[in-house]
Amino acid sequence: MARTAVKSRTGASSPADESPRDAGGPQRRCIATGEVHPAARLLRFVVAPDGTVHPDPGEKMPGRGIWCLPRRDMLEHARRRRRFARSARAPVTVPEDLADRAAELLQRRCLDRLGLARRSGDVTAGFAKVRAALAADRAALLLQARDGAADGKAKLARLARARAPDMPVFELFTAAAQGAAIGREATVHVAVQPGGHADILRRDCTRLAGLMPTASATDARTTESAGAT
């Protein structure tokens, strides 16, 4: 199946279908829709000892995992329909700002990972250097600041699509946040070379894109129908 891209109202785009690596990994059931997906496409939650539901994007917190598609409409549907309690088989408290908490954790993970990629020599920054990396097929992921100039971002996005139609292009962070993550001043354009850092960033940025406050949701009617009891 050909890979498509999902465009959010923030301008962030990411692959809609899982990669072959994702498809061959562990499978989990989404509590909102009841559908089984590769775990890499879902977001894990756990119930703390006090009964409160917490996001666990690192998938390391103790307890039985509860999995949901990382989208605001999915989380709200699961909350309203008491799917977290049903999955936990116990009374739980689901914070109303659960999506915001998950987004904050994912943003921190993504920026921390970007810093690790820079220290490993896997990051290229700046318009000219990123353009050269894309032209030389030395980029697996393109991050562009939300507050960057639209024309420059459009030029690099077109080049990225021309070189690799399935390359994810995200607009999730400010230029200041991206620059701070890689030890520079405000940075609009960042490319990450193929490898483990790019794979993790691709997964977590895709999750984050679905949780952004202005992220678009696919057909809500289908979503509600699939998840209803």
N, C-alpha and C positions, 0 to 999 in steps of 0.2 A: 504494500500500500504506500502510495506517495505521501511524504510528509507535508503537512500544511502548517501555516503559522497563524497564531491567534493574536489579534491586534487589540490592545486595550486603549481606552480613551486617553490614557497618559502618553500613548505613543509607544509603549513597550510591546514588543512582539516576541513570541517564543513558539517552539514546536508544539503542536497540538497532540501529536501521536507519540507514543513512547518509542525509544530507540530499540534496536534489536537486543542490546544488552539489558535494557529494562524489561523487555518482554520475556527474557529467559530467567529473570530473578524471582524472588519470592512474590507470591500473590496474596492480596488482602482484600477484604470486603469493605466497601464504603458503607458507613452506617446511614448515610443520607439517601442513597439510591438503591442499596442492596446489591449493587453490581461488584464483580470481582475485577480488580485492576492490579497491575504490577505495583508493589509497595513503593517504588520510586516515584509514582505519580500521585501518591496519597500523602497525607500528613498524619503523624502519629500523635495521639493524646493519651494521657494517663490520669488516673484519679489519685489525688494526694490522700494521705491519711485522714485529713479533715473533710474529705468528700468533695473537694473542689477539683474541677477538670482543668488540667494544665496542658498547653502545647508542648510537644517534645520533638522538635525538628531534628535534634541530634540522635534521636532514637536510642537513648542511653538511660533514661529514667526508669527506676524499678516499677514493676507493676504490669498488669495486663494491658497491652496496647489496644487502643480504640482508634480506628482509621477512618478518615474522611477526605473526600476530594478537597483540595485547598482552594476553596472559593467561598466568598462571603455568603452567597445565597445558599450554598450547601450547608454551611455551618449554622446559619439561621434556621434552615429547614430542620436540621437535626436537633437543634435546641428546642424549637417549638413542638416538635413531635416526640420529645423526650427519648430520642434515640441513644443519647449518651447513657442515661440511666438504664435503658433496656440492655445495652451492650455490657455495662458494668454489672448488671443484675443486682443493683443496689441504688438507694437514693443518692443523687449527686447534686452538686451546685455548679451550674454552668454560667460563668460570668457573661454579662451582656456584651462586654468588650472582648470576647474571646478572640475574634478575628484580628482586632488591633494588637492584642498580646502576641498572637502568633506571627503577625507581620513584623512586629518589633524584633522578635527573636530571630526571624529569618533574615531581616536586614542586617542585624549584627553579625550573623553567621556569614553572610555573603561578603560583607566588607572585611571581616577577619580573614576569610579565605582568599580574598583578593590580595591582602597583605602578604599572606603566605606564598601566593603565586609570584608576587613581585620579588620576594626574597629568594625564590628558587630560580629567578631569571626567566620566568614564563610570561612576563607582562611587557607590553609595548604601549607607550602613552604618547599623546600628541598627534595632531592631524597628519602631518607628513610621515611620521614613523608608522602610524597605524595604517595609513594608505599603502606604504611600502610592504608592510607585513601581510596585508590582505592580497596585494598583487602577487606576492611570492608564495601564497598559500601557507603562510605561517601563523594563521589565526583560526581558532575553533569557536571563538565567542567574541562578540562585540558589545561593549558597554558604552552607552552614550548618556551624558548627563541630561536630566530633565530640563535644566535651565540653560542648555547650550544653544548656540545659534542653529536655527532650523536648516539653513542651506548647507552648512558643513556636515551636519548629521545626515542629511539626505544623500549627499554625495558618497559618503562612506557606506551607508546602508545599501545603496545601489551597487557599489563595487562588491560588497560582501555577498549580496544575492547573486551577482554575476559569476563570482568565483565559486560559490558553494550555495546553491538555492536553499539548502536546509540549515544554513548557519543561523543560530539564534542571535537576534539583536534586541537588547533590552534598554529601556529608558526608565530606570527605577530610582536612581540616586541623584543627588545634586552634584555639581562639579566640585564643590568643597568637600563633600563626603568621599567622593572617589579619589580626589587628590590626597586627602588625609590618609586614606587606606594604603596608599602606595608611597607615602612620604614625600609628597610634592605639594605645590600650591594647587589651586582649583584646576581640575583636569576634566575636560569634556569627553575626550575620546580615549578609550582603553581597549586593547585587544589582548586576549589570553591565548597562548599557544596550546596546541593539542596536548592532552595528557590528563592526569588525574585531577589536577586543580580545575581545569576547564570542565571536566565531567561533573564534578561536585557543584561548581558554580552554575552550570546549566540546569541541574536538577533543582537547586535551591532558588535560583532566580525565577524559574518557571513557577515554582510554588508561590513565591512572593508576588509575582505578577497577578496571580489569581486573587490575592488578598488585598491588593491596593484598593483604597476607598473608591476610586473611579473606574476600577477594572470592569470591563463589560462581561456580562454573563451570557452564555449560550441559552437557547430557547428555554425560558423559565417554565413554560407550560409543560414541556416534556420532562424537565427536572422534577417538578412537583408531582406529576403523574407517576414517574418512576419510583419516587421515594414514598408515596403515600401508602398507608396501610388500608 
